[in-house]
Amino acid sequence: MPDPIRIAVIDSGVHPDHPHIDAARLLPGFAVARDGAVTAEDTLDRLGHGTAVTAAIMEQAPAALCLPIRVFHDGLRASARALVRAIDLAVEARVDMINLSLGTVNPAHAPAFVAAVERAIKADVLIVAAHDTEGQPCYPGSLDGVMGVTLDWDCPRETYDVRGGIAHASGHPRPIPGVEQRRNLYGVSFAVANVSGIVARDGQVNALKNDVATLVPQ
């Protein structure tokens, strides 16, 4: 059997005891502070976002392994330095994919992300990230060499569609029994997670690594 796909999830960490998380499929991860300082295995999620993102990926790709990298600590905000360091940590950990259910709309950070994406491509790592938020391009998700994802509320969670060089996917996470869908978390974060899981589940990672330029605007 082929080795399982390894996906770095750069987010708020993960809570291994959550019922939607298979702790046996979690790899030892890292926490990255705003200044880029790294702490090994300090990945307990205190915000819930990273756990929900990881759960969506695990549901879509039941054989994948997830490596949590915590960049969100007190809230859903992180520095560009922390995000770039997290991407580099994922590359150093030799993952197959990086899930970035986040991004920045500040173009001043674009050059740093361009360099990080180039390092990931050179290491044969696929980045899946939010392409835009409310119509504003996100970095690194809108950069060449990244599989950018945008929202499509009409798309079933089990698939995604590529249009205009961008992956369109559902923004709903894994359902919570007894909770109405509109009361659950939702948004582009989960569109990204759904695409990452589907790509891993369907064995598309290597093909997309070689052909990611066809999935981003030219």
N, C-alpha and C positions, 0 to 999 in steps of 0.2 A: 504494500500500500504506500502511496506517496506521503511524504511528511505533511502534517497539518499546516495550513496557512497561519502565519503569525501576524497579528494586527496590533500595532501600537495605537492606543486610544489616548490622545492628548486632551485632557479634560479636567474634571474635578476629582479624579480618582474613582474608586469603586468600593462599594460595600459588599464584601464577600458573602455575608449572611443573608442578603436579600433573596427572596424566593425565586426571582427571575435570573439570578446569577449562578452559574455553575463554577464554584470556586476551584474545582479541579482543572478548569481550563484557563485559569489566570496565571500568568507568568510574573515573577518578581519584578516590580517596577520601580519608579522613581518619583520624587517630588522635586519641582524646580521653582525656586523663589524668584521674585521679580528681578533680582540682580543677577540671575543666572546660576546661583549656587544650587548644588544638587545634593539631595539626601536620598540614599538608597532605601527602597521598600516602604517609604512613608506615603502610602497611597490610599489611606482610608478616606472615603468620600463623606464629607459633612454637609454637602449641598444638595445631593440627589441627582444632579444633571448627568454626571459621568456614569453613575450607576444605570440610569435610564438609557443612555446612549449605548453602553456596553451590553445591556440586556437586549436591545434591538438588534445589535450585531450578532449576538449569540443565538438569538431566535432564528435569524435569517441564515446563519452559517453554523450549524450545530457541531461541525468538526473543527472549527477554527480555534486557535488560542489567542487570548488577548493580553497585551502587555500594557497596564495602566501607567500613564505619566501624568502626574497631577500638577497642573499649572494654576488652577483656580483654588483659592484658599478661603478667604473670607467672603467672597462674592464671585459672580461670573465676570471677572475681569482679570487680565494678566498683561504683563509688559511684552512688547515685541521681542525684547532680549530673551525673556523666558520662553517664548514660543519658538524662537530660532534654536535655542539650546535644546528644547524638547525634541525638535525635529532631528537635530544632530544626534541626540541620545538614542532615538529610535533607530537611526541609521547604524550607529555603533553596535546596537543590540541585534543587528542583522534580521530585522523583521522583513516581511514581504510587502506590507502595506502600512500606511499611516492614515488614521482617521482623524480629521480635524473638523469637528462639528462647531467651528468657530472661525473667527477671522477679524481683521481690522479694516476699516474703511479709510484709514489715514495713508495717503500715497507716499508720505515721507518714509514709511517703513518698507516700501516696495523693494529697494535695492538689497536690503538685508535678506528679504524672503527670496528674491531671485537667486542669490548665492546659495541659500539653504536648499532650494529646489534643485539647483544644479548638482549639489553634493548628493542629494537623494537619488537623482537620476543616474549619476555616475556609479552609485552603489547598487543600482537595480532595485530601487524601492519605489513603489507606486504611492503617491499622495492623493487622497480623496478629501476634498474640502469644500466648504461653502463658497459658491461662486459670487453670491450677492446677497444683500439684505435690504429689503424695501427699495429695490432698484439701484442701490449703490454697489459698485464692485467691491468685493472683499479680497484681501491679500492674506494668504497666498492663493486662494481658490480661483482667482481670475487670471492667474499667470499661465503662460505657456508651460507645458510639461506637467500640469496638475489636472486631475480629473475634477473639474468644477461641477457643483451640484446646485440646482435651484428647485424651488417648490412647484409641485403640481398636485393640487388637492384632489384632482379627479383620477390620479394614477393609483392603481391598486398597490398595496404595500409589498406584494410579492414580486414586483417587477419595477423597471425604470425604463425611460425612453430618452434617446439622445436626439435633440433637435437643436440646430444652429450651433453644433459643437459643444453643447452643454447637456449634462445628464439631468433629466427632470424626474422627480420622485415624490412620493407621498411624505408629508411632514408629520405623520402620526407615528408615535413610538409603539412599542409592544403594548397591547391592550391590558388593562387591569380589570380582572373580573369584578363585576358589580359597580364599576365606575363608568359613568357616561364618557364617551370619547371626547366631548367638548370640555370636560372638566380635567382631563389628563394633560400632561405636558404636550407641547406640539411646536412645530416650526422647522426651519431649515436645518437645525441641528440633527433632527431625526430623519430628514430626507438624506442627509449625508450618511448617517449610520445605516439606513436601509440600503443605500447603494453599496457601501463597503461590504455589508453582509451578503448581498446578492452576488457581488463580484467574486467574493471568496467561495460562496456556495456553489456557483456555477463554473468554477475553475477558469475564470477569465483573467486572473491576475497577470500571468505572464504575457498573454496576448495584449493586454492593455499597457503593460510596461513598454512593449515594443511599438505600440501604435497610439500612445496617448495624445500625440499631436493632432490626431483626427478628432479628438473629443474636446478641444478647446478652440475658442474663436481665433481665427488667423488675422 
